[in-house]
Amino acid sequence: MNEQIKSYLASQLRSFRRQAKLTQEELGVRIHRTGEAVSNIERGKSVPTLETLVALSETLSIPLRDFFPTGAFDDDVSQNRLKLEAEAASMLRGLTDAQLHVALKQIKALEDY
């Protein structure tokens, strides 16, 4: 699996788990895996099976597609940037419409900065 996709998926899982206020161990129990298995996925050390991804999706109430990027990656993009973008995307999904409106205004202000 492409390292950038693996890193993105790992960051998304970490962010979704934290939003659900679950530890790695708690999530592992809910998906019938170990906390170590969850940790390995979050660190990009292992790739989850389709069965595990489906279990994560159902347990966290996150559409399966949200674990993956929407477009192609640029080879010049750093792993850190991918992690930050994944975390930001995950956080934006959890906002109300009003909060998202404010967030977009703030992003636009940063863009003009």
Secondary structure, DSSP 4 states (H G I P E B T S, - for coil): --HHHHHHHHHHHHHHHHHTT--HHHHHHHTTS-HHHHHHHHTTSS---HHHHHHHHHHHT--GGGGS-SSPPPTTS-HHHHHHHHHHHHHHHTS-HHHHHHHHHHHHHHHH-
